[in-house]
Amino acid sequence: MNDLLQTIKPVTLMGPGPSCVPDSVLKALSRPTLGHLDPDFIQIMDAIKHQLKTLLHTRNALTLPISGTGSAGMECCFVNLIEKDDPVLILINGVFGQRMQDVATRLDADVDILEFDWGTPVIVDAVQKQLSKKSYKLVAVVHAETSTGVMNPVSDIGSLIKDKDTLFLVDAVTSFGGTQIFMDHWGIDVLYSGTQKCLSCPPGLSPVSFSPAAVAALQARTTKVPNWYLDLSLIMNYWEGAARAYHHTAPINMLYGLYQTLSLILEEGEARIFERHMEAHHLLVRELDLLGLRMQVDASCRLPMLNAVRIPEGVDDVEIRNRLLKEHKIEIGGGLGPLAGKIWRIGLMGHTARPENVEKLIQALKTILPPSQGPLM
Ligand SMILES: Cc1ncc(COP(=O)(O)O)c(C=O)c1O
């Protein structure tokens, strides 16, 4: 094997993604590559669709992984559903809500936003008020805002939209696999995720799911989907039906990895997995507290899989992260946007969400953090 690959040493991935990948998933990635129309491969594609539907608790026939990372999933959802001047409401309380606004604006949609303080959740009453003033083709929100560590009240927002002629779009990039999602029950019409967070597969695929109402909206378009690669009306012909039509060459081995990781999740069981995330999160919060480190987000809306921790005054953000990586082979993330330099983002996603990883990080922080760092915030 090439020198550069030989020198790679495992890192405990405790940042905002990617997360640690189980050995059996890495092995799955290295299985022999098949042709993208090979019947054995098509069997795997069908199994993946079934696994995704089971874990998202949806009956949506149009449920499949898009080739590309979470951002490709985001782009795919907007590009298929939005036409020029379509009224869209985006709920923003972090970087990824802002990114949805950017994507929708590039499509010349009529974009309204409701902004909430970063580090706090979307306020449902404010959404209700806005919906009583104007009707929208689509309302979009990020379930788990990775930039701040906040869980948004998706099911409550969904219940405001259920009886309206409005599509509800949810970014589940960080939430899927780490906390419950009841897509149909919560009234979610469109959802995208990514493989590298709580699904613990390397980055490269983005599961998406479209409800019958979302498919009807796609079919009712008066203009062509402006992006050929992400046009679901074409991609569908490869993922569905007896005869599969070539669209683009599927990332075969990545799909083996996804199939394996979803199999592991189903084997362990959702309830146990969500419990494991909560246990690791509570352990981390307790241990950080003993070190004098405080959480950025109120306990009522904290993500278990992405912990935003205030950096104590006088402590050098980048130096600590560099030393964790260099000396202890642990990766954690820094803050984004207005929270850059103010928080660390500690991921406990998927396979990473285990007490031994929390202990390892805490031991490393004990050796790195200055013994006396002035008043902790
Ligand atoms: C909530 C959320 N949405 C979208 C994305 C974009 O995903 P990717 O970086 O895989 O393209 C991310 C990535 O961190 C995310 O956390």
The ligand as an SDF file (V2000), in Angstrom:
LIG
                    3D

 16 16  0  0  0  0  0  0  0  0999 V2000
  -26.9050   19.8530   10.3080 C   0  0  0  0  0  0  0  0  0  0  0  0
  -26.0100   19.7090    9.1130 C   0  0  0  0  0  0  0  0  0  0  0  0
  -26.5260   19.8660    7.8870 N   0  0  0  0  0  0  0  0  0  0  0  0
  -25.7780   19.7420    6.7880 C   0  0  0  0  0  0  0  0  0  0  0  0
  -24.4240   19.4460    6.8710 C   0  0  0  0  0  0  0  0  0  0  0  0
  -23.6120   19.3070    5.6390 C   0  0  0  0  0  0  0  0  0  0  0  0
  -23.1350   18.0130    5.5350 O   0  0  0  0  0  0  0  0  0  0  0  0
  -21.7800   17.6580    4.7440 P   0  0  0  0  0  0  0  0  0  0  0  0
  -20.6700   18.3990    5.4070 O   0  0  0  0  0  0  0  0  0  0  0  0
  -21.6980   16.1780    4.9210 O   0  0  0  0  0  0  0  0  0  0  0  0
  -21.9610   18.0620    3.3340 O   0  0  0  0  0  0  0  0  0  0  0  0
  -23.8510   19.2830    8.1250 C   0  0  0  0  0  0  0  0  0  0  0  0
  -22.4150   18.9970    8.2680 C   0  0  0  0  0  0  0  0  0  0  0  0
  -21.8200   19.1420    9.3060 O   0  0  0  0  0  0  0  0  0  0  0  0
  -24.6580   19.4130    9.2810 C   0  0  0  0  0  0  0  0  0  0  0  0
  -24.1500   19.2590   10.4880 O   0  0  0  0  0  0  0  0  0  0  0  0
  1  2  1  0
  2  3  1  0
  2 15  2  0
  3  4  2  0
  4  5  1  0
  5  6  1  0
  5 12  2  0
  6  7  1  0
  7  8  1  0
  8  9  2  0
  8 10  1  0
  8 11  1  0
 12 13  1  0
 12 15  1  0
 13 14  2  0
 15 16  1  0
M  END
$$$$
